[in-house]
């Protein structure tokens, strides 16, 4: 099982494109944090987004009940990753 679903990855790249950036200029890496338990637990972890051309990267909490994609979009449109 992965931290990000295929739909989340597609939504990520759709967000990049809708903000006027090139999808090829961004990478997204995921790191699942597994608790030390045999019980059922919510999937949690971190997502690192990097804009290749500016070398800017940001880390977001991801998984069940998180808003990492919305947080990323706010920073993307706020020029944290640089302008077009």
N, CA, C and O atoms as a GROMACS GRO file, in nm:
protein
  336
    1UNK      N    1   0.084  -0.118   0.000
    1UNK     CA    2   0.000   0.000   0.000
    1UNK      C    3   0.089   0.124   0.000
    1UNK      O    4   0.192   0.127   0.067
    2UNK      N    5   0.049   0.226  -0.074
    2UNK     CA    6   0.126   0.350  -0.078
    2UNK      C    7   0.051   0.460  -0.005
    2UNK      O    8  -0.070   0.452   0.017
    3UNK      N    9   0.124   0.561   0.031
    3UNK     CA   10   0.065   0.674   0.103
    3UNK      C   11  -0.032   0.750   0.013
    3UNK      O   12  -0.142   0.785   0.056
    4UNK      N   13   0.009   0.776  -0.110
    4UNK     CA   14  -0.074   0.853  -0.203
    4UNK      C   15  -0.146   0.760  -0.300
    4UNK      O   16  -0.087   0.667  -0.355
    5UNK      N   17  -0.272   0.786  -0.319
    5UNK     CA   18  -0.348   0.710  -0.417
    5UNK      C   19  -0.318   0.763  -0.557
    5UNK      O   20  -0.263   0.872  -0.572
    6UNK      N   21  -0.353   0.686  -0.657
    6UNK     CA   22  -0.335   0.731  -0.795
    6UNK      C   23  -0.415   0.859  -0.820
    6UNK      O   24  -0.369   0.948  -0.890
    7UNK      N   25  -0.533   0.867  -0.762
    7UNK     CA   26  -0.616   0.987  -0.776
    7UNK      C   27  -0.548   1.109  -0.717
    7UNK      O   28  -0.551   1.217  -0.776
    8UNK      N   29  -0.485   1.094  -0.600
    8UNK     CA   30  -0.413   1.207  -0.539
    8UNK      C   31  -0.297   1.252  -0.627
    8UNK      O   32  -0.274   1.372  -0.642
    9UNK      N   33  -0.225   1.158  -0.685
    9UNK     CA   34  -0.115   1.194  -0.776
    9UNK      C   35  -0.168   1.269  -0.898
    9UNK      O   36  -0.109   1.368  -0.941
   10UNK      N   37  -0.279   1.221  -0.954
   10UNK     CA   38  -0.338   1.290  -1.069
   10UNK      C   39  -0.387   1.429  -1.029
   10UNK      O   40  -0.370   1.524  -1.105
   11UNK      N   41  -0.448   1.440  -0.911
   11UNK     CA   42  -0.493   1.571  -0.862
   11UNK      C   43  -0.375   1.665  -0.840
   11UNK      O   44  -0.385   1.784  -0.868
   12UNK      N   45  -0.263   1.612  -0.792
   12UNK     CA   46  -0.143   1.693  -0.772
   12UNK      C   47  -0.098   1.754  -0.904
   12UNK      O   48  -0.078   1.875  -0.913
   13UNK      N   49  -0.084   1.671  -1.006
   13UNK     CA   50  -0.036   1.722  -1.135
   13UNK      C   51  -0.139   1.810  -1.204
   13UNK      O   52  -0.102   1.900  -1.280
   14UNK      N   53  -0.268   1.786  -1.180
   14UNK     CA   54  -0.372   1.875  -1.232
   14UNK      C   55  -0.364   2.012  -1.165
   14UNK      O   56  -0.386   2.115  -1.229
   15UNK      N   57  -0.332   2.014  -1.036
   15UNK     CA   58  -0.315   2.140  -0.963
   15UNK      C   59  -0.197   2.218  -1.019
   15UNK      O   60  -0.206   2.340  -1.038
   16UNK      N   61  -0.086   2.150  -1.044
   16UNK     CA   62   0.032   2.213  -1.102
   16UNK      C   63  -0.002   2.276  -1.237
   16UNK      O   64   0.030   2.392  -1.262
   17UNK      N   65  -0.068   2.199  -1.323
   17UNK     CA   66  -0.103   2.247  -1.457
   17UNK      C   67  -0.203   2.363  -1.451
   17UNK      O   68  -0.190   2.459  -1.527
   18UNK      N   69  -0.302   2.354  -1.363
   18UNK     CA   70  -0.403   2.460  -1.356
   18UNK      C   71  -0.346   2.592  -1.304
   18UNK      O   72  -0.401   2.699  -1.328
   19UNK      N   73  -0.233   2.583  -1.232
   19UNK     CA   74  -0.167   2.705  -1.184
   19UNK      C   75  -0.070   2.761  -1.289
   19UNK      O   76  -0.006   2.863  -1.266
   20UNK      N   77  -0.061   2.694  -1.404
   20UNK     CA   78   0.020   2.744  -1.514
   20UNK      C   79   0.164   2.696  -1.515
   20UNK      O   80   0.248   2.751  -1.586
   21UNK      N   81   0.194   2.594  -1.436
   21UNK     CA   82   0.330   2.540  -1.431
   21UNK      C   83   0.338   2.412  -1.514
   21UNK      O   84   0.236   2.351  -1.545
   22UNK      N   85   0.459   2.373  -1.547
   22UNK     CA   86   0.483   2.250  -1.621
   22UNK      C   87   0.487   2.132  -1.524
   22UNK      O   88   0.556   2.137  -1.422
   23UNK      N   89   0.413   2.027  -1.556
   23UNK     CA   90   0.412   1.908  -1.470
   23UNK      C   91   0.550   1.844  -1.463
   23UNK      O   92   0.586   1.785  -1.361
   24UNK      N   93   0.628   1.855  -1.569
   24UNK     CA   94   0.761   1.794  -1.573
   24UNK      C   95   0.860   1.866  -1.480
   24UNK      O   96   0.969   1.814  -1.455
   25UNK      N   97   0.824   1.984  -1.431
   25UNK     CA   98   0.913   2.063  -1.345
   25UNK      C   99   0.896   2.028  -1.197
   25UNK      O  100   0.964   2.086  -1.113
   26UNK      N  101   0.807   1.934  -1.164
   26UNK     CA  102   0.780   1.899  -1.025
   26UNK      C  103   0.796   1.749  -1.002
   26UNK      O  104   0.763   1.667  -1.087
   27UNK      N  105   0.847   1.717  -0.884
   27UNK     CA  106   0.850   1.578  -0.839
   27UNK      C  107   0.777   1.571  -0.705
   27UNK      O  108   0.772   1.668  -0.630
   28UNK      N  109   0.722   1.455  -0.678
   28UNK     CA  110   0.656   1.432  -0.549
   28UNK      C  111   0.705   1.298  -0.496
   28UNK      O  112   0.700   1.196  -0.564
   29UNK      N  113   0.753   1.300  -0.372
   29UNK     CA  114   0.801   1.179  -0.306
   29UNK      C  115   0.720   1.158  -0.180
   29UNK      O  116   0.680   1.253  -0.113
   30UNK      N  117   0.695   1.033  -0.148
   30UNK     CA  118   0.614   1.002  -0.030
   30UNK      C  119   0.691   0.914   0.066
   30UNK      O  120   0.771   0.830   0.027
   31UNK      N  121   0.665   0.936   0.194
   31UNK     CA  122   0.730   0.861   0.301
   31UNK      C  123   0.624   0.824   0.404
   31UNK      O  124   0.580   0.909   0.481
   32UNK      N  125   0.585   0.698   0.404
   32UNK     CA  126   0.482   0.652   0.497
   32UNK      C  127   0.543   0.629   0.635
   32UNK      O  128   0.650   0.569   0.646
   33UNK      N  129   0.476   0.676   0.738
   33UNK     CA  130   0.518   0.655   0.876
   33UNK      C  131   0.429   0.546   0.935
   33UNK      O  132   0.312   0.569   0.962
   34UNK      N  133   0.485   0.430   0.954
   34UNK     CA  134   0.408   0.318   1.007
   34UNK      C  135   0.426   0.309   1.158
   34UNK      O  136   0.539   0.303   1.207
   35UNK      N  137   0.316   0.309   1.230
   35UNK     CA  138   0.327   0.295   1.376
   35UNK      C  139   0.369   0.153   1.414
   35UNK      O  140   0.354   0.059   1.336
   36UNK      N  141   0.420   0.140   1.533
   36UNK     CA  142   0.461   0.008   1.583
   36UNK      C  143   0.339  -0.056   1.646
   36UNK      O  144   0.321  -0.052   1.768
   37UNK      N  145   0.256  -0.116   1.562
   37UNK     CA  146   0.135  -0.181   1.611
   37UNK      C  147   0.088  -0.282   1.508
   37UNK      O  148   0.118  -0.271   1.389
   38UNK      N  149   0.016  -0.379   1.554
   38UNK     CA  150  -0.045  -0.478   1.465
   38UNK      C  151  -0.191  -0.440   1.436
   38UNK      O  152  -0.256  -0.503   1.352
   39UNK      N  153  -0.240  -0.339   1.504
   39UNK     CA  154  -0.380  -0.300   1.492
   39UNK      C  155  -0.404  -0.217   1.367
   39UNK      O  156  -0.311  -0.178   1.297
   40UNK      N  157  -0.530  -0.190   1.342
   40UNK     CA  158  -0.567  -0.102   1.232
   40UNK      C  159  -0.528   0.041   1.270
   40UNK      O  160  -0.550   0.084   1.383
   41UNK      N  161  -0.471   0.113   1.175
   41UNK     CA  162  -0.429   0.250   1.200
   41UNK      C  163  -0.448   0.333   1.074
   41UNK      O  164  -0.446   0.279   0.963
   42UNK      N  165  -0.467   0.465   1.089
   42UNK     CA  166  -0.479   0.550   0.971
   42UNK      C  167  -0.342   0.563   0.903
   42UNK      O  168  -0.238   0.568   0.969
   43UNK      N  169  -0.344   0.570   0.772
   43UNK     CA  170  -0.220   0.588   0.697
   43UNK      C  171  -0.177   0.733   0.710
   43UNK      O  172  -0.253   0.824   0.679
   44UNK      N  173  -0.055   0.754   0.756
   44UNK     CA  174   0.002   0.888   0.773
   44UNK      C  175   0.144   0.888   0.720
   44UNK      O  176   0.208   0.784   0.710
   45UNK      N  177   0.192   1.005   0.686
   45UNK     CA  178   0.329   1.016   0.639
   45UNK      C  179   0.358   1.158   0.595
   45UNK      O  180   0.290   1.253   0.634
   46UNK      N  181   0.459   1.171   0.514
   46UNK     CA  182   0.500   1.302   0.463
   46UNK      C  183   0.518   1.294   0.314
   46UNK      O  184   0.559   1.191   0.259
   47UNK      N  185   0.487   1.404   0.248
   47UNK     CA  186   0.506   1.418   0.105
   47UNK      C  187   0.604   1.533   0.084
   47UNK      O  188   0.588   1.641   0.143
   48UNK      N  189   0.704   1.510   0.002
   48UNK     CA  190   0.798   1.616  -0.034
   48UNK      C  191   0.775   1.652  -0.180
   48UNK      O  192   0.781   1.567  -0.268
   49UNK      N  193   0.749   1.780  -0.203
   49UNK     CA  194   0.730   1.831  -0.338
   49UNK      C  195   0.850   1.918  -0.372
   49UNK      O  196   0.890   2.003  -0.293
   50UNK      N  197   0.908   1.895  -0.490
   50UNK     CA  198   1.024   1.973  -0.534
   50UNK      C  199   0.998   2.029  -0.672
   50UNK      O  200   0.954   1.957  -0.762
   51UNK      N  201   1.027   2.158  -0.688
   51UNK     CA  202   1.027   2.217  -0.822
   51UNK      C  203   1.171   2.210  -0.872
   51UNK      O  204   1.261   2.269  -0.812
   52UNK      N  205   1.192   2.139  -0.978
   52UNK     CA  206   1.326   2.111  -1.028
   52UNK      C  207   1.398   2.238  -1.069
   52UNK      O  208   1.514   2.257  -1.033
   53UNK      N  209   1.333   2.326  -1.145
   53UNK     CA  210   1.400   2.445  -1.200
   53UNK      C  211   1.443   2.546  -1.094
   53UNK      O  212   1.539   2.620  -1.114
   54UNK      N  213   1.373   2.550  -0.980
   54UNK     CA  214   1.409   2.645  -0.876
   54UNK      C  215   1.476   2.579  -0.756
   54UNK      O  216   1.526   2.648  -0.666
   55UNK      N  217   1.479   2.447  -0.754
   55UNK     CA  218   1.534   2.369  -0.643
   55UNK      C  219   1.462   2.393  -0.510
   55UNK      O  220   1.516   2.362  -0.404
   56UNK      N  221   1.343   2.447  -0.515
   56UNK     CA  222   1.264   2.469  -0.394
   56UNK      C  223   1.187   2.341  -0.362
   56UNK      O  224   1.122   2.283  -0.449
   57UNK      N  225   1.195   2.299  -0.238
   57UNK     CA  226   1.117   2.183  -0.196
   57UNK      C  227   1.047   2.214  -0.065
   57UNK      O  228   1.095   2.291   0.018
   58UNK      N  229   0.931   2.152  -0.050
   58UNK     CA  230   0.850   2.170   0.070
   58UNK      C  231   0.799   2.033   0.114
   58UNK      O  232   0.778   1.944   0.032
   59UNK      N  233   0.780   2.019   0.245
   59UNK     CA  234   0.732   1.894   0.300
   59UNK      C  235   0.594   1.916   0.361
   59UNK      O  236   0.570   2.018   0.426
   60UNK      N  237   0.504   1.821   0.338
   60UNK     CA  238   0.367   1.830   0.388
   60UNK      C  239   0.329   1.700   0.458
   60UNK      O  240   0.373   1.591   0.419
   61UNK      N  241   0.248   1.711   0.563
   61UNK     CA  242   0.191   1.593   0.626
   61UNK      C  243   0.084   1.539   0.533
   61UNK      O  244   0.003   1.615   0.480
   62UNK      N  245   0.083   1.408   0.513
   62UNK     CA  246  -0.012   1.346   0.420
   62UNK      C  247  -0.074   1.224   0.483
   62UNK      O  248  -0.029   1.177   0.588
   63UNK      N  249  -0.177   1.173   0.420
   63UNK     CA  250  -0.246   1.055   0.468
   63UNK      C  251  -0.390   1.086   0.498
   63UNK      O  252  -0.444   1.187   0.454
   64UNK      N  253  -0.454   0.996   0.572
   64UNK     CA  254  -0.595   1.014   0.605
   64UNK      C  255  -0.618   1.144   0.682
   64UNK      O  256  -0.543   1.177   0.774
   65UNK      N  257  -0.721   1.216   0.642
   65UNK     CA  258  -0.765   1.339   0.710
   65UNK      C  259  -0.661   1.449   0.708
   65UNK      O  260  -0.650   1.525   0.804
   66UNK      N  261  -0.583   1.460   0.600
   66UNK     CA  262  -0.488   1.570   0.587
   66UNK      C  263  -0.526   1.656   0.467
   66UNK      O  264  -0.605   1.616   0.382
   67UNK      N  265  -0.469   1.774   0.462
   67UNK     CA  266  -0.500   1.870   0.356
   67UNK      C  267  -0.375   1.908   0.278
   67UNK      O  268  -0.362   2.023   0.235
   68UNK      N  269  -0.283   1.815   0.261
   68UNK     CA  270  -0.155   1.848   0.200
   68UNK      C  271  -0.170   1.908   0.060
   68UNK      O  272  -0.097   2.000   0.025
   69UNK      N  273  -0.263   1.858  -0.018
   69UNK     CA  274  -0.277   1.908  -0.155
   69UNK      C  275  -0.329   2.052  -0.156
   69UNK      O  276  -0.283   2.133  -0.236
   70UNK      N  277  -0.422   2.083  -0.069
   70UNK     CA  278  -0.472   2.221  -0.058
   70UNK      C  279  -0.361   2.313  -0.007
   70UNK      O  280  -0.347   2.426  -0.055
   71UNK      N  281  -0.283   2.267   0.090
   71UNK     CA  282  -0.171   2.346   0.142
   71UNK      C  283  -0.068   2.371   0.033
   71UNK      O  284  -0.015   2.481   0.021
   72UNK      N  285  -0.039   2.267  -0.047
   72UNK     CA  286   0.054   2.282  -0.159
   72UNK      C  287   0.002   2.386  -0.258
   72UNK      O  288   0.079   2.471  -0.303
   73UNK      N  289  -0.126   2.379  -0.292
   73UNK     CA  290  -0.181   2.473  -0.389
   73UNK      C  291  -0.171   2.617  -0.341
   73UNK      O  292  -0.139   2.707  -0.420
   74UNK      N  293  -0.196   2.641  -0.214
   74UNK     CA  294  -0.183   2.776  -0.159
   74UNK      C  295  -0.040   2.826  -0.176
   74UNK      O  296  -0.018   2.940  -0.218
   75UNK      N  297   0.058   2.742  -0.145
   75UNK     CA  298   0.198   2.783  -0.158
   75UNK      C  299   0.240   2.795  -0.305
   75UNK      O  300   0.318   2.884  -0.339
   76UNK      N  301   0.189   2.708  -0.390
   76UNK     CA  302   0.221   2.716  -0.533
   76UNK      C  303   0.170   2.846  -0.591
   76UNK      O  304   0.244   2.916  -0.661
   77UNK      N  305   0.046   2.879  -0.564
   77UNK     CA  306  -0.012   3.003  -0.617
   77UNK      C  307   0.043   3.126  -0.546
   77UNK      O  308   0.034   3.237  -0.599
   78UNK      N  309   0.098   3.108  -0.428
   78UNK     CA  310   0.159   3.218  -0.354
   78UNK      C  311   0.307   3.238  -0.389
   78UNK      O  312   0.377   3.314  -0.323
   79UNK      N  313   0.353   3.170  -0.492
   79UNK     CA  314   0.489   3.184  -0.546
   79UNK      C  315   0.599   3.133  -0.454
   79UNK      O  316   0.715   3.173  -0.469
   80UNK      N  317   0.567   3.045  -0.360
   80UNK     CA  318   0.669   2.985  -0.274
   80UNK      C  319   0.767   2.904  -0.360
   80UNK      O  320   0.886   2.898  -0.329
   81UNK      N  321   0.717   2.843  -0.466
   81UNK     CA  322   0.802   2.763  -0.555
   81UNK      C  323   0.862   2.847  -0.668
   81UNK      O  324   0.931   2.794  -0.756
   82UNK      N  325   0.837   2.976  -0.666
   82UNK     CA  326   0.883   3.066  -0.772
   82UNK      C  327   0.769   3.095  -0.869
   82UNK      O  328   0.661   3.037  -0.859
   83UNK      N  329   0.794   3.186  -0.962
   83UNK     CA  330   0.691   3.222  -1.058
   83UNK      C  331   0.705   3.136  -1.183
   83UNK      O  332   0.799   3.057  -1.195
   84UNK      N  333   0.612   3.153  -1.274
   84UNK     CA  334   0.608   3.072  -1.398
   84UNK      C  335   0.734   3.085  -1.475
   84UNK      O  336   0.748   3.024  -1.582
   0.00000   0.00000   0.00000
